[in-house]
Amino acid sequence: MKRNKIIALFTVIAVVFFAACGGSGSTDKAQAPKEESTKEEVKPAETSGLEAQLELGKQIYTTKCIVCHQADAKGVAGAFPPLADADYLLADLKRGVAQTLNGSHEEMVINGVTYNAPMTPQVQTLEEAVAVINYVLKTFNGFTDDKLVKIEDVSDIEINPMTITQ
């Protein structure tokens, strides 16, 4: 009996985490209306250049990524992968931009730990994907400005039309 309660509690916690990490969902218009009062919008930064990009990246991270990947970007072992010092991310930054933009359903091995949870798309534009990846690289991985992703380096990444939200 106690084991069933523990399993039920773990299941509820897992569902809450998965629901919180979803950033876009489907484009089905038959869904219930969005509750505008509880949804935080990403606002454009009021500065320019790299500073503006990193501010946008921070806004995206704190509104969409932090729930799963945590404030320190170390994730939740076995459930949500780390972004800080993550060999998987650092091995292919372009893949990181693509997954942020289009989501991912592939199994990933990050720092020796296997992760199977799907990631829903978190942003709608290539610029937003680059901004949040660069924020993660600079803030949690110590990248210098000259090592960050440039939009021209990832301009060939296509946005999956099934991931665009209304």
Buried (B, 14 or more C-beta within 10 A) or exposed (E): EEEEEEEEEEEEEEEEBBEEBBBBEEEEEEEEEEEEEEEEEBEEBEEEEEEBBBBBBBBBBBBBBBBBBBEEBBBBEEBBBBBBBBEBBBEEBEBBBBBBBBBBEEEBEBEEBEBEBEBBBBBBEBEBBBBBBBBBBBBBBEBEEEEBBEBEEBEEBEBEEEBBEE
